[in-house]
Amino acid sequence: MAAAVKDTVNSLLEKLNLTSRDGGVPPKEPSDEELKELREKYAKADQEHVFAFYDELSTTEKGGLYERLSIIDPEYINQITRSALNPPRSSDEEGKANLEPLPESATASILDSKQEEIESWYSLGLDLVVKGQVAVVLMAGGQGTRLGSSAPKGCFDIQLPSHKSLFQIQAERIWKVQKLAEEKSGKKNIVVPWYVMTSGPTRGPTEQFFQEHDFFGLGKDDVVIFEQGVLPCISNEGKILLETKSKVAVAPDGNGGIYQALLTSNVRTDMRKRGIQHIHAYCVDNCLVKVADPVFLGFAASKDVDIATKVVRKRGAKESVGLILLKNGKPDVVEYSEIDSDTAEAKDPRQPDILKFRAANIVNHYYSFRFLETIEEWVHKLPHHVARKKIPYVDVDNGQTVKPEKPNGIKLEQFVFDVFPLLELNKFACMEVKREDEFSPLKNAKGTGEDDQDTSKKDILDQGKRWVQSSGGLVVSENGPDTAGVEISPLVSYGGEGLAFLKGTTIKAPAVVEKED
């Protein structure tokens, strides 16, 4: 029975084009019979053009193309392409969708909660770390292209006084959580494993970066780097595109590919062996992210939910962010473009000075391991979305490489939050946190003035300054308010705690506090 289930799962994953065949061995040219069978499979799906240049390829190229085409189910690709281009009519297209904020029973806010309640969640969350039940999954497939870098975004230096990369900042926060758990329990060698999901272009550079920096003080065996899946790029005419004569054009399958990748990479198996029960997942570009946050973990565990999510309060009705809410009675994320102005501007009847719909999605989630154990039951239900792009390709009629000036095709991707509506409401929860403490995304080029390296740097330095002042220290600067911040190393403080040694001290900013002295 177990073998049958495994075969079924592997078949599904192959259809999703997520299995890896990279073994370091040069691909072998197929036999005539094997080639004939594969050609017929693609011809049946009206995708036989992918073999247009096969006869002129080298032996190694033939083997490589055959290998890649063998793990793609062309009829399945046709099917998900049709579904993505012609999605079923939703209730909000047939009539206005019923949108409501999440009920109070499913929510909490750091802004409004009592201190003793927050401390209770923190204590529970740290206990879970002590028990070795907590893991972290980082979604780090993006490159720093918009930032002017071809390196993985996690390698980026936002020009803090310490010049730490995003990866280092986040690794040190994990290290500090481990130390806080050790201090609470008296135990040694407590581990929070870190699973880093990369994409094809970022995996190698990410592995090299971690190795060069000795895994930032974490155990080598406790940092697991794995790769999300890919899907073929499709022309506007529904044809699989070739990047070269011997290579299919592919693209990462979106952050929603995390679920399949947990299976194909054996990450879930590793979690099971370690006894993991609670998982924190987040995106690499948030420089303020509280990695393995005990408060968040304790909150989610206390409610016994399968998914919880952090949100920040929407700045205003016109801020272009997705919102976490109830859509037709189910937890969901609704994009800014899907909400009319009356809904966006509606006020909370209980608190008329704030928006009714204000829970801005920041892609910061909790999962119970028991839920991840059910991935096979629902992964095939997640929709694929269309991203229209300019995709370089080889013209199968003349063999020339074409670099289009306007979108000529689509990339198929899944969203991590598409799983939310599959949950019953009593298994979903949402925690509102302070934006200035927990959310500062790095998305744009320097000088943009919004969500760029300057704003990320400033937000970290401003946070450090607040921590110093709250601890009784004084921060001064001779160069104006823009440079009046302090970088507090995560090795010293995770969330502002442990800074009593700064009481009565004066710090000349900009500065970095890297250790107690």
Secondary structure, DSSP 8 states (H G I E B T S, - for coil): -HHHHHHHHHHHHHHTT------SS------HHHHHHHHHHHHHTT-GGGGTTGGGS-HHHHHHHHHHHHT--HHHHHHHHHHHHS----HHHHS---EE---GGGEEETTTS-HHHHHHHHHHHHHHHHTT-EEEEEE---B-GGGT--SBGGG-B---TT--BHHHHHHHHHHHHHHHHHHHH--S-----EEEEE-HHHHHHHHHHHHHTGGGGS-GGGEEEEE--EEE-EETTS-B-EEETTEE-EEE--GGGHHHHHHHTSHHHHHHHHT--EEEEEETTBTT--TT-HHHHHHHHHHT-SEEEEEEE-SSTT----EEEEETTEEEEE-GGGS-HHHHH-EETTEEEEESS-EEEEEEEEEEHHHHTTHHHHGGGS--EEEEE---EE-TTT--EE--SS--EEEEE--GGGGGGGS-GGGEEEEEE-HHHH--B--S-TTSSSSSHHHHHHHHHHHHHHHHHHTT-EEE-SS-GGG--EEE-TTT-SSS-S-GGGTT-EEESSEEE-S--
